[in-house]
Structures are given as structure tokens and as C-alpha cells.
Amino acid sequence: MNALTRSLSAYWSSSIGKKFIVALTGIVLVLFLAGHLVGNLVVFLGPEPFNQYAYFLHHMFHGAGIWGFRIVMLVMVVAHIVATICLTRQNRAARQDYEYKATIQASKSSRTMILSGLTILAFVIYHMLHFTARIGNGYNTLTRYKTTIHGVEGEVHNAWQMVIDGFSGLSVLHVTAFYIIAMTLLCSHLMHGVGSIFQTLGLRSKKSEGLIKQISIGYALFIWLGFISIPLAINLFPGYFAALANATGH
């Protein structure tokens, strides 16, 4: 075992090392959520902008970009979860009887971080199977959308219609319900997690504690409201999306 390997092993074994891994992967995931939400909200603009956005994502660097991004995000998620679980087990093993009172004072979201995190992971896997692999999604994968890409008329995968069909109707109401539950757990996870990132990086003090708490709550609510607005709007206002489809002749 060389010096670099020993250093990395020692860093991982320490609670400080695990905390920094949780914080750094958390930053990446928090930024990803914001970007992913902004992209998803394009669905409200109609088939044309959303399908062009989806085309861009899936054809970055000749299609290699999206897979590279997925691999990086998978590594971030796995590292975040593993480090959190290991850190929690390490803390529990070191905790003395007189320290149990601190657990009573902890916030509910803090005590359920692992549970909510694992539930969110299960949702991410389901979400990928639903919209990426299209397992359990009755959407016709052969449906195409005529548009102009780089000044040339052609056909692209109708990702917009796939999202609409994926949340539409009573037959897939369980999908919408699961989506909202998962986003609610994510909101709880973020309210504690975002504040923990500031604390781990040494950016949290008594003076800034109140502001950081407000930022954590505000960001979590922004993510929650943004994501659940999509399935709710599709189910509550089907006429709006039908009008968007009719406006483009699809």
C-alpha cells in the first residue's frame, strides 16, 4: 500500500473525511437538482422547446455527454449515501449514554436522513426506469415530433408527450402520488442537508445560522413546489397541455 492509498484510506476512515465527502457530493447533487428542475419546467412551454431541450441533452458530444453525466451523478449519489451511512454508524458506535439527549433535541429531518435518502434513491431508480427505460410507461416509443434542429427539418423523440402521458389519467395516479411523496421526503432531506453543508465547510456561525436556515428552507420549498407542479398541473389542467399540443399540430 503506497502513501497515497494510505492517506486516502485514513481520510475515509475519519469522521471528518466522511463529513467532507457528504458535503462535497451534496453540493453537486443540490446544484443538479436546481438545473434538473429548470429543465423540467420547460414542459410548460410546450412540445417544441421541451423536445429541442431533450434532443440537446441526449446528443451532447454525439450522445456521450449524457452517459458521462449519468455516470458522474451515479458516483455522487452512491458516495453520498455510503458516506452518510458509514458516518451515522460510526457516530452511533462512539455515542455514550449521556449523549442520547442530543438525539431528542435533533430535528425530525435530521433523524430520518438515512430513511429519506434511501427512499429518494428508490424513487430515482423508479424514475429512471419510468422515463429513461420507459418500463411501465404506456407511451408509444415510436411517436416522433417534427421540428427543426440546427436549421434542418427532421423528427425527434417526442419527450414532451412522454412526460404528459406518464402522469396523465387515473391509471397512473399512483405514479403522481409516489412522485409527490418522494419530493416531500426530498424537501425534508434538503432542509437539513443544505444547512449541514454550510456547517461542514465551516461557513456556519451563530450570526449566520438564522440566514442559513432560511436559505435551506427556501431552497427546499423551491425544489418541492417546482417538481410537484408538473404532475399536478398535468392532472388538474389537462386542457392547457392539450391546447399546447394542438397549437403545434401534435
Secondary structure, DSSP 8 states (H G I E B T S, - for coil): --HHHHHHHHHHHSHHHHHHHHHHHHHHHHHHHHHHHHHHGGGGG-HHHHHHHHHHHHTGGGGHHHHHHHHHHHHHHHHHHHHHHHHHHHHHHH--GGGHHHHHHS-HHHHTHHHHHHHHHHHHHHHHHHHTS-TT----TT-EEEEEETTEEEEEE-HHHHHHHHH-SGGGHHHHHHHHHHHHHHHHHHHHHHHHHHHHTT---HHHHHHHHHHHHHHHHHHHHHHHHHHHHHHH-HHHHHHHHHHTT-
